[in-house]
């Protein structure tokens, strides 16, 4: 009895903890439920990089994150999938076009030299471009597709005009080893540090020597767009900036320095990527399917609970209580583990409740058999649990084996399903064997409920049923 | 009521054989039609599914969408071989287009052209999936690999917990369930145009994990009965074991099917056919456990035991001690 009491207390504590978790930590909803876009990006090999290693993957992942973060989408998920793919989730983005364009292109970073005599022209063109870009931002808010397209073309023309004022130097992103934001020695402003490889260092020294003190600038181009145009001070006219390191100074804030460093470093990425899959779900569509699936699932469960009481009587009531405990514990476990709930995940959850009944049914069928064989109620219940155990174990292990195969080999959302189902199976072992048993034995401690008829209807009354508990 | 599984085994085998053969025939026909045994969805062949609904506040949702106009837009865009369907979801009208993979530019051009022709769409109800053919191959091969690994894992586990022949017949029963489900979906693909997506592979794996449960429970009973009465004939033992576990088999299948049937009937579009695959697979699973795995095991033991009658005795060693009144 003492052991039962402490188990009962444990179950109660777990239950309260589960409810607290459910209230405190909201579930993470997958994109198919909240709406948004999911893109799969294939990282490709090139002649220079014949094999994709985790280093390339990390670099690409970082670049994608850095490119997407300024887009103002909250809760972006960028994770590697398999050996050479990256999964990008953009909640709330109904048109993945922008993101797709951004991801799909291979950014090319180039250091160019401004042509002599173009100083005034560059100033003018740059002002035009800034104006067009500001205009674009307000147009996007207004959602006038046609005007946006027109303005975009103007921006492109302006970019091309600027690019025309520069000439290539042969120094590209491939020669750039690193780019990082750093605060200046006075600690009040920010600058961007650059490091080149040996070939890059030589080219950079050459370039800076050439431009030092002329007022003409180094054009740093990302995909033919000027992202920065620093000038070189006259003190470098003799040798240029040597040693492979340089600092771009200017009116940088911490944020703008980080942005430029990211653009520079991102542009240094040597492997191309391609978007091979996009899935977009509108927000309402997700809401619709979550709602109807939950209604349907709950409806089905109510039927299951009713069936258990009608067929198994008192133990059925106990099983129902364990099932509800099961559902709460499992849901809390999902929230605690940070499992992302997707539509298949919800199906896995509902399914696991149906499967959790299985253990109870096995136990109660055994209990009935023992009762029919003339055993006492208490012994029958104990024997039911004991004898059903090997079946419950074997059948759950086989389900876990299938889940393991799915989780290990499946693609992302398949994995989500496998994880939810395995958490469910493990929890159901606990609730069926511990909760049901403890509750049932607790119920048996009330003599009014100790009637075999409550456990097994139509039990032949010819046999005397001793009521004593051991 | 006592089920005579052994006596009527030819009948049970014939039923299974008929369903499986019909499925195989359908797979052959669909192979000729679509180049695949089942009607493959986008997930496997690649392409773009473009599903939009009209914005009822700004367009007329009362009358049906002019599909001919939609088709003419598609032809203009050079997408003449796409398929178009009208969708109606809670009074909201929309269209679902399936085409070859579209680039972001092609897709937005199509979207603009379509809304000019038939009215503004509600972006909150849009669904666009583009899958490259490479991904489909990947989903398929990783799915099939997962299926094989699950088969192997279950066989190894069961041959450790029981014996090798038990494990092999459990595997036969599992193949039966997979074949029945695939076959029926192939027929559904031919008759109603139902497509299989990557969720179907998930369904198959779940079926494998779940329907082996019934087989295990019956095996457990057979092993226990053999240990208690090693002199009874295997046919008799199997018959008894099946009948003793019958109520459990029916009840657990029923309790699992209830939520699934309700998802199939009332759930969201995405899960509908996933639930249907599970329903078919689980029914096949309980059937194969009762009528296929057990009868084959009986036939096999009957044949081999005439040669080596001792094999049943070995089983008692692996059995748990019969101290049933002890606590766990």
Interface residues (C-beta under 8 A of the other chain):
Chain A: X32 X35 X40 X42 X82 X94 X95 X96 X97 X100 X101 X104 X145 X276 X277 X278 X279 X280 X281 X282 X283 X284 X285 X288 X289 X290 X291 X292 X293 X295 X296 X297 X299 X300 X301 X303 X304 X307 X308 X311 X343 X344 X346 X347 X348 X350 X351 X353 X354 X355 X357 X358 X361 X362 X365 X369 X370 X379 X382 X383 X385 X386 X387 X389 X390 X391 X394 X395 X397 X398 X399 X400 X401 X402 X403 X404 X405 X406 X408 X409 X410 X411 X413 X414 X417 X421 X433 X437
Chain B: X89 X90 X104 X107 X108 X112 X122 X123 X124 X125 X126 X127 X128 X129 X130 X131 X132 X134 X135 X138 X139 X142 X143 X145 X146 X147 X149 X150 X153 X154 X157 X158 X161 X198 X199 X201 X202 X205 X206 X208 X209 X210 X212 X213 X216 X217 X220 X244 X245 X247 X248 X251 X252 X254 X255 X256 X257 X258 X259 X260 X261 X262 X263 X265 X266 X267 X268 X269 X270 X271 X274 X275 X278 X320 X324 X325 X326 X327 X328
